[in-house]
């Protein structure tokens, strides 16, 4: 029996407070269209926020085509769709809820279609038992399958476009290309600094202390802070940043950056020596940049996220030398708890070579696995020929 191919896909996304949800859905949609020749419709409820990471978006247009993807505004009053507008594959992304009117029509017209619930990234072992399980839905002719991104072959893998890692590695060794990148970013003297650090994080109580620690390092430091809550914190500490994008304090230069299109952010990570990242989208990109990183996981009530962070660190550090493992773990824990990194930052800089080598080996382990989009498409296409038994 031949496998039926996915020709059309609808992705539903709600924009939460930190752009990560739309960031992931936008990458996924572009890759499905570009690499798998799928006609993708991305339904999104906030075009203004979407425009921050994709400047080509017109927030006033409820329907537009960008980078091979049809983008439609998801409004409270959902439009009626014709039969040929419903897809072979429905992706309900990152805990959003597809409109009931859509599901009723979809179930009636396309009972052969596949419905995936794309979950949040997790390194916890329980994910292995839940990945790809079906969830029958009362009153519908469809089952919803759970699809978990992750760091092992028992999960759906990570978002990774073809050629991405190779391009970033080439860029990291190409001085003229990096100079051109920094010039386009408006930081023309970036290559003069001994240490370049990108800082993308949630609000940090100890941010002034952290900047002070960087001032004490013997190296000249360029600290690059993309627009967001921490940039606002820094403006409150140094009011001159309200009217200018950078300040210099001793051997430290603090540079605020505007929102970047996603591919530019990828190159920023590859151009820096150390990357502080947050949430889901930027940590995946930090993996592919191959530079030392510190991840600030999305905060949850009652510190529930710390279990998820420890699960990631257990996998990430499994093959690391003991001293390096403990240093990286403490850096993550303290950063998550908004505590001082005072005595750890000099150790981090001192061990950059070893930490970079560990990051490279971890990256190679991940590259042995298939990417998320390819896994997702293969899973959906295989379901077309498998018995639809949800018991």
C-alpha positions, 0 to 999 in steps of 0.5 A: 500500500502506497503512502499518501502524502501531506499536501495541505496543513493548517497550523494554529498558534496563539501569541503568548507574552514572549514571542516564543510560540509564534517563533516556533510556529513560524519556523515550522511553517516555513520549513514545511513549505520549503522542504516538504512542498506542503501548502501551509496556512498559519492561523495566528491571533496577533499580527502586531507581535508577529511583525516584530520577528518578521518585518514583512508581515502587514498587521492590517492584512487578515490574509497574506502570503509570506515566504511560501506560507499563507498567513491568516488572522485568527479572530474570535468570529472564525470564518466558515471554510469551504470543503477544499480549504480543510487540510490533510494535517491539522497542527494545534500548537503549544497548548492553544485550542482550535475553534470548535466550529472549525473542528466540527466541519473538519471532522465531518469533511475530513475524517481521514485527516491527521490532527496533531497536538504539538507540545512544548519542548521537554527533556523529562523521561515521561515524554517518551511514553506519551509521544505519538499517543492518540487521544480520542475526542468525544463527538468527533471522527478524529483522534488527536495525537500528541507530538513532543519535541525533545532531545532523544530518538524517543521524541519528535526531535528539534526544529532544524532546517536543512543546511542550517548548522553547516551555514552557521559553522561556515559563518563562525569561521568567516571573518568578513561575513561576521564583519558584514553582519555586525555592520548591518546590525549597527555594531561596526566595531564588534570584532574588536572586543575579546568577548561577545555575549548575547543576553536574551532572558526574562526579567532578572532581579540581579541584572545590575549585579550581572553587568557589574560582574562583566565590568570586572573581567579582564577581557573587553566585553561586548554585551548585546541585549535584544529588545525586551524586558531586560532592555527596559530594566537596563534603561531604568538603571542607565537612563541614557539608554533611553536616548541612545542604544549603547553605553561604555563602562570601563572595558564593557560596552552594553549595546541594545539591539532592536528585534531581529528577523529570525535568521538574523538572530541565528547569526547573532548567536553564532557570532557571539562567544557566549549566549544567554537564551530563554524559553524554547525557540532561542535555546534550540537555536543556541544548540545549532550555533554551537557556542557555550550557552546558559538557558533560562527556562520558561518560569512556572508557578511554584517553581515547577519549571526547575524539574524540567530544567534539571531533566534537561541538564541531566541529559545535556551534561551526561557526557561532560567532565565532572568539573565542567558539568558542575560549573554549567549546572550551577550557572543554570540554577543560579541564573534561574533563581536570579542569584549572583554569578559573581564567582562563577563568571570568571570560571566560565570564561576560564573554561570556555574552550572546554565548554565549547568542546562539550557543546560541540559534542552535544550538538553532534549527538543531536545531529544524529537525530532527525529534525522535528518537521521531517519526523512530524510529516513522516508520522502524519503520512504513515497514519494515512495507511495505518488502521485508525484504531484509537483504543 
